Amino acid sequence: MTDQLHPAATHHLPMFVTPPGDTDVLMVVTAIILGLSVFGFGILFLRLHTLPERVAHKSHKIQFEIVAILGLLALFTHMHIFWVAGLMLAFIDIPDFGGFLGRIAGSVERMAGVKPGAGVNDAMQAEAATPSSIDSAAPDHDGSRDSSAAKKPVRAVANRKVVEHA
């Protein structure tokens, strides 16, 4: 079977015109380029979209979780203000108030006679295990109360929160 051209066709056909039954190489190449372009654009979009979260994670920011939530809100609501707010939070260094407040709480606990880091329930259980100041201040056999046996009241203990993130 010989390939014969249509009598109305020119003898000099462009390269993108394929004979019947052959693979259209130009269409295959175009489909591959289009697929890779869409995939590459999606990767670029998601990398740019997660920029605030990566910046906050890399610099170990306290507000990392807030930045991550703002990024998800921006992704699902298509409201770019959330992304801008997350980006600004990622670059702002919020002071760690918990660090020095925790040290103050530990010092106050030591001053109060409570083991530092013990919770309120632990301190209450420890006091319940020891004789109470009311019991120790009960009248003696001569009817007088011993004021030296009075104990300090139990103070509330601040819980320490350790900031951890992936």
C-alpha positions as CSV (number, residue, x, y, z in Angstrom):
1,M,0.0,0.0,0.0
2,T,1.5,3.2,-1.0
3,D,0.8,6.5,0.6
4,Q,-0.9,8.6,-1.9
5,L,-1.8,12.2,-1.3
6,H,-5.2,13.6,-2.0
7,P,-5.2,15.2,-5.5
8,A,-6.1,18.6,-4.0
9,A,-3.3,18.5,-1.4
10,T,0.0,20.3,-2.0
11,H,3.2,18.3,-2.2
12,H,5.0,20.3,0.5
13,L,3.0,19.6,3.7
14,P,4.1,21.1,7.0
15,M,5.8,18.8,9.5
16,F,2.9,18.8,12.0
17,V,0.5,17.2,9.5
18,T,0.7,13.5,10.1
19,P,-0.3,10.8,7.6
20,P,-3.4,8.7,8.5
21,G,-2.7,6.0,11.1
22,D,0.6,7.6,12.5
23,T,1.1,9.1,15.9
24,D,0.7,12.9,16.2
25,V,4.1,13.7,17.7
26,L,3.3,17.4,18.1
27,M,0.1,16.7,20.1
28,V,2.0,14.3,22.4
29,V,4.8,16.8,23.0
30,T,2.2,19.5,23.6
31,A,0.3,17.3,26.1
32,I,3.5,16.5,28.0
33,I,4.5,20.2,28.2
34,L,1.0,21.2,29.3
35,G,0.9,18.5,32.0
36,L,4.4,19.4,33.3
37,S,3.5,23.1,33.3
38,V,0.3,22.6,35.3
39,F,2.2,20.3,37.8
40,G,5.0,22.9,38.1
41,F,2.6,25.7,38.6
42,G,0.8,23.8,41.3
43,I,4.1,23.0,43.1
44,L,5.1,26.7,42.9
45,F,1.7,27.8,44.2
46,L,1.8,25.5,47.2
47,R,5.5,26.4,48.0
48,L,4.6,30.0,47.9
49,H,1.4,29.4,49.9
50,T,3.3,27.6,52.7
51,L,6.1,30.3,52.9
52,P,4.9,31.8,56.2
53,E,4.6,28.5,57.9
54,R,8.1,27.4,56.7
55,V,9.6,30.7,57.9
56,A,7.9,30.4,61.4
57,H,8.9,26.8,61.7
58,K,12.5,27.5,60.7
59,S,13.0,30.3,63.3
60,H,11.1,28.3,66.0
61,K,8.5,31.0,66.6
62,I,6.0,30.7,69.5
63,Q,3.2,31.6,67.2
64,F,3.9,28.8,64.7
65,E,0.5,27.2,65.2
66,I,-1.3,30.5,64.6
67,V,0.6,31.0,61.3
68,A,-0.2,27.4,60.2
69,I,-4.0,28.0,60.9
70,L,-3.9,31.3,59.0
71,G,-2.3,29.5,56.1
72,L,-5.0,26.8,56.1
73,L,-7.8,29.5,56.3
74,A,-6.2,31.3,53.3
75,L,-6.0,28.1,51.3
76,F,-9.6,27.0,51.9
77,T,-11.3,30.4,51.9
78,H,-9.3,32.1,49.1
79,M,-9.1,35.2,51.3
80,H,-5.5,36.5,50.9
81,I,-5.6,38.6,54.0
82,F,-5.1,35.5,56.1
83,W,-2.0,34.7,54.1
84,V,-0.7,38.2,54.6
85,A,-1.5,38.1,58.3
86,G,0.4,34.8,58.6
87,L,3.3,36.1,56.7
88,M,3.5,39.1,59.0
89,L,3.2,36.9,62.1
90,A,6.0,34.7,60.8
91,F,8.4,37.6,60.6
92,I,7.4,39.3,63.9
93,D,9.2,38.1,67.0
94,I,6.6,38.0,69.8
95,P,8.3,38.1,73.2
96,D,8.2,34.9,75.3
97,F,6.3,36.1,78.4
98,G,5.9,32.5,79.6
99,G,9.6,32.1,80.2
100,F,10.2,34.8,82.8
101,L,6.7,34.4,84.3
102,G,7.5,30.8,84.8
103,R,10.7,31.7,86.6
104,I,8.8,34.2,88.8
105,A,6.2,31.5,89.6
106,G,8.9,29.0,90.5
107,S,10.5,31.5,92.8
108,V,7.2,32.3,94.5
109,E,6.6,28.6,94.9
110,R,9.9,28.1,96.6
111,M,9.2,31.1,98.9
112,A,5.8,29.6,99.8
113,G,7.4,26.3,100.6
114,V,5.8,24.4,97.8
115,K,7.9,22.1,95.6
116,P,8.5,24.1,92.3
117,G,6.5,22.6,89.4
118,A,4.1,20.7,91.7
119,G,0.5,21.4,90.7
120,V,-2.2,22.6,93.1
121,N,-3.6,19.1,93.4
122,D,-0.2,17.7,94.3
123,A,0.3,20.3,96.9
124,M,-3.2,19.7,98.3
125,Q,-2.5,15.9,98.5
126,A,0.8,16.5,100.2
127,E,-0.9,18.7,102.8
128,A,-3.7,16.1,103.3
129,A,-1.0,13.5,104.0
130,T,0.7,15.7,106.6
131,P,-1.0,16.7,109.8
132,S,-3.1,19.9,109.3
133,S,-2.2,23.1,111.1
134,I,-5.6,23.0,112.7
135,D,-4.9,19.6,114.2
136,S,-1.5,20.6,115.4
137,A,-2.8,23.7,116.9
138,A,-5.4,21.8,119.0
139,P,-5.4,22.6,122.7
140,D,-2.8,20.8,124.7
141,H,-3.5,19.0,127.9
142,D,-3.3,22.4,129.8
143,G,-5.8,24.0,127.4
144,S,-3.3,26.4,125.6
145,R,-2.7,26.3,121.8
146,D,0.8,25.9,120.3
147,S,1.1,28.8,117.9
148,S,4.5,27.6,116.6
149,A,2.9,24.6,114.9
150,A,0.8,26.7,112.5
151,K,1.7,26.0,108.9
152,K,1.8,28.3,105.9
153,P,-1.2,28.1,103.6
154,V,-0.8,26.2,100.4
155,R,-0.3,28.5,97.4
156,A,-1.5,27.9,93.9
157,V,1.2,26.7,91.6
158,A,1.4,28.0,88.0
159,N,1.5,25.2,85.4
160,R,4.4,25.4,83.1
161,K,3.7,25.0,79.4
162,V,6.5,23.9,77.2
163,V,6.2,25.3,73.7
164,E,6.9,22.5,71.2
165,H,6.1,22.2,67.6
166,A,7.2,20.0,64.7
